[in-house]
Every structure is written in C-alpha cells, then in structure tokens.
Amino acid sequence: MREFNIVLRTEDGTYNPLDEAIVEHPELSREAALHFDLMSDGTSVLLYHLIGDADELETILDEEESALSYDVFDVDDDGVRAHVRFAANTVLSAMIQLMDEYDLIIDPPIDIDEDGGLHMSVAGDFKKIREAARMRPGDLDIELQEDDSGPVDRVDVTTLLTDRQLEVLEVALAKGYYEIPRQATNEDIAGELDCSTSTVGEHLRKIESRIISQVGPD
C-alpha cells in the first residue's frame, strides 16, 4: 500500500447542488470537507468547513431540496461547519462509491481550493488507484499530484504511459526501485514481470523520459 496526493475536480468545481448555491453566494466560501460517507440507503453525508455567516448558510440549506437534513454551527470568528445529509445520485455519492469499490482510504481533511478542486491524501494499491482513475464518472477528473512541499506540476501518469509501462512502474514502485537508497534492481523487476532485464531497462527509460518531459522546465 502506498500513499498519494490526488486532486479531484469537476468542470464547474461543484459536487452536489448545495455546492452550486454556495459558489454563487458572495459571502460564503468552502474551505474543506472534514468527512464524507455513503449511507446504507444510498444517501451521503458531508461535514463541511466554510467561511461565512451561519444564518446565510442555513437559508441556503432550507431551500435546497437535495439536503435532507443538516446541522450548522460556528467554530471560530469566521468559520462555520455544516453536517449535511444529501439525496443519492450526486457526484459526491459516485466518488465515495468509487473509493469504496477500489479499497482506497482517504486521510482527511480534504482541502478545497478556489476553483473547487478537492486536494486529498489517498492510501491504496497503485494499480487500484489507476483503475479507479479510469472508472471515474465522466464529469470527474482525477489528477495524481507530486509532494505538496512546494510548487509542482501535476502529472496524470495514466494518460502518459501505456498499460505495460504502467505495470512496470507499479512493480518498480512496489519493490522500492525509486526509494533512496534503491531497494530493487532491474533484475528484481524483470523476475516479477517474467521478462528480460534489458526490456525492463528500456521501459524504465521511456517511463522516466515521458514523466520528466511533463514536469521539467519549458
């Protein structure tokens, strides 16, 4: 199991009807999703952290049909938290189902950027993360992201590499080929994949070239 930083996005930066109303409100902004879950009846629950006025948020929730129940409370001078239960069939529900199906574990909180991107740390098998990215809903974009200690370029390796190259990369990562100090050799990877060491070396060179070409300076 490995841990990755990923970003989830939709075209308009919203994941349920409540998001749409919040985005349009001039005095409310989303900061983080502290928890979300899918209930046995198909509804989903979400604990929001927002900046703005609690009364304004309650007004929106009262008018939002998809919000089946809610609880709003102040947490500091500007912060508001809302525990909301939503009707089924939202992008949020589909996202939770996808994570559950592929045994992916999300480490909260989930930060929400100004464009609505959900920044989160996800633990799971690399192959399953890749499969989940391919099976995502059509209106949901999933990006793998480098370490967030500084400005980085985002790279979705599933769009850069062939299936065989992704398989080689998965084995290399699992065996510690890219650890410092290196924990595996080309021979180790070749033994796992039942191919020659020269083939592994060629795959790794192409993998590294394609990824570096995307994150290197223009």
C-alpha positions in Angstrom: 0.0 0.0 0.0 1.3 3.5 -0.9 0.0 7.0 -0.2 -0.6 9.5 -3.0 -1.7 13.1 -3.1 -4.6 13.5 -5.6 -6.9 16.3 -6.8 -10.5 15.7 -7.8 -12.2 18.2 -10.0 -15.4 18.8 -11.9 -15.7 21.3 -14.7 -17.6 23.8 -12.5 -16.0 22.9 -9.2 -19.1 21.6 -7.6 -20.1 18.1 -6.4 -23.7 18.4 -5.3 -26.5 21.0 -5.6 -25.5 22.7 -2.3 -22.0 23.4 -3.7 -23.6 25.2 -6.6 -25.6 27.5 -4.3 -22.5 28.2 -2.1 -20.3 29.0 -5.1 -22.9 31.6 -6.2 -23.2 33.2 -2.8 -20.8 36.2 -2.4 -20.4 35.8 1.4 -19.7 32.0 1.7 -16.7 30.0 0.6 -15.8 26.3 1.0 -12.6 25.6 2.8 -12.5 21.9 3.5 -14.5 18.7 3.6 -13.7 17.2 7.0 -15.6 13.9 6.5 -17.8 12.3 4.0 -19.5 8.9 3.8 -22.1 6.9 1.9 -25.0 5.5 4.0 -26.7 2.1 3.5 -29.8 3.8 2.0 -27.7 5.4 -0.8 -27.7 8.9 0.7 -24.4 10.6 1.5 -23.2 12.7 4.4 -20.7 15.5 4.4 -19.1 17.6 7.1 -18.1 21.0 5.6 -15.9 23.7 6.9 -16.8 27.1 5.4 -16.0 30.7 5.8 -19.1 33.0 6.1 -22.3 33.5 8.0 -24.1 30.6 9.6 -27.5 32.2 9.0 -26.9 32.7 5.3 -25.8 29.0 5.0 -29.0 27.8 6.8 -31.1 29.8 4.4 -29.5 28.1 1.5 -29.9 24.7 3.2 -33.6 25.3 3.9 -34.1 26.0 0.2 -32.0 23.1 -1.1 -34.2 20.1 -1.8 -31.2 17.6 -2.0 -30.2 18.5 1.6 -32.4 16.0 3.5 -31.1 17.1 6.9 -28.4 19.4 8.3 -26.8 20.9 11.4 -24.9 24.2 11.2 -22.7 25.6 13.9 -20.0 28.3 14.4 -16.4 27.1 15.2 -14.5 30.4 15.3 -14.7 34.1 14.3 -15.3 33.3 10.6 -15.6 29.6 10.4 -18.8 27.6 10.1 -19.3 23.9 10.0 -22.2 22.1 8.4 -23.1 18.4 8.7 -25.4 17.7 5.7 -27.1 14.6 4.5 -27.7 14.5 0.8 -30.0 12.6 -1.5 -28.4 9.9 -3.7 -27.1 10.3 -7.2 -24.8 13.2 -6.7 -21.2 13.4 -7.9 -20.3 13.1 -4.2 -22.1 9.7 -4.0 -20.4 8.4 -7.1 -17.0 9.5 -5.8 -17.5 7.7 -2.4 -18.7 4.5 -4.2 -15.5 4.6 -6.4 -13.2 4.9 -3.4 -15.0 2.0 -1.6 -15.0 -0.2 -4.6 -11.2 0.0 -5.0 -10.4 -0.1 -1.3 -8.9 3.4 -1.2 -8.5 5.2 2.1 -8.8 8.9 2.3 -6.9 10.8 5.0 -9.0 13.9 5.9 -9.2 16.8 5.9 -9.9 17.4 2.2 -8.9 20.9 1.3 -11.0 22.8 -1.3 -9.1 25.3 -3.5 -10.6 28.4 -5.0 -11.5 26.6 -8.2 -13.3 23.8 -6.3 -10.6 21.2 -6.6 -10.5 18.6 -3.7 -7.0 18.1 -2.5 -6.6 14.9 -0.5 -4.2 12.2 0.6 -5.2 8.7 -0.6 -3.7 5.4 0.5 -4.1 2.2 -1.5 -2.7 -0.1 -4.1 -1.2 1.8 -7.1 -2.9 -0.5 -9.6 -6.3 0.1 -7.9 -5.8 3.9 -7.9 -5.0 3.7 -11.6 -8.1 1.6 -12.2 -10.3 4.0 -10.1 -9.0 6.9 -12.2 -10.1 5.1 -15.4 -13.5 4.2 -14.0 -14.3 7.7 -12.7 -17.6 9.4 -13.6 -17.4 11.3 -16.9 -17.7 14.7 -15.2 -15.0 13.9 -12.6 -11.3 14.5 -13.2 -8.6 12.8 -11.1 -5.1 14.1 -11.0 -2.1 12.5 -9.3 0.0 15.2 -7.7 3.6 15.5 -6.5 4.6 16.2 -2.9 3.0 19.5 -1.9 6.0 21.0 -0.1 6.4 23.5 -3.0 5.0 24.5 -6.4 4.9 21.5 -8.7 3.4 20.4 -12.0 0.6 17.9 -11.9 1.0 14.7 -13.8 -1.6 12.1 -14.6 0.6 9.1 -15.4 -2.4 7.1 -16.6 -2.6 9.4 -19.7 1.2 9.4 -20.3 2.1 5.7 -20.2 1.0 2.5 -21.9 -0.6 -0.3 -19.9 2.6 -2.2 -20.0 4.6 0.8 -18.8 2.2 1.4 -16.0 2.6 -2.3 -15.0 6.4 -1.9 -15.0 6.1 1.3 -13.0 3.8 -0.3 -10.4 6.2 -3.2 -9.8 9.2 -0.8 -9.6 7.4 1.3 -7.0 6.2 -1.7 -5.0 9.8 -3.1 -4.9 11.4 0.2 -3.9 13.2 0.9 -7.1 12.8 4.6 -6.6 13.5 4.6 -2.9 16.7 6.2 -1.5 18.7 4.1 -1.2 17.4 2.0 -4.1 15.8 -1.2 -2.8 15.5 -3.2 -6.1 17.3 -3.7 -9.3 16.2 -4.2 -12.9 16.7 -8.0 -12.3 14.2 -7.9 -9.4 11.6 -6.2 -11.6 12.3 -8.5 -14.5 11.8 -11.5 -12.3 8.4 -10.2 -11.2 7.3 -9.5 -14.7 8.9 -12.5 -16.4 10.8 -10.6 -18.9 14.5 -9.7 -19.6 16.4 -7.0 -17.7 17.1 -5.2 -20.9 13.3 -4.9 -21.6 12.8 -3.6 -18.0 15.6 -1.0 -18.6 14.0 0.2 -21.8 10.6 0.5 -20.2 12.0 2.5 -17.3 13.9 4.9 -19.5 10.8 5.6 -21.5 8.7 6.0 -18.4 11.1 8.4 -16.9 11.5 10.3 -20.1 7.8 10.8 -20.5 7.2 11.9 -17.0 10.2 14.2 -16.8 9.2 15.8 -20.1 5.9 16.9 -18.4 7.3 18.2 -15.1 10.6 19.7 -16.3 11.1 23.3 -17.3 9.6 24.5 -20.5 
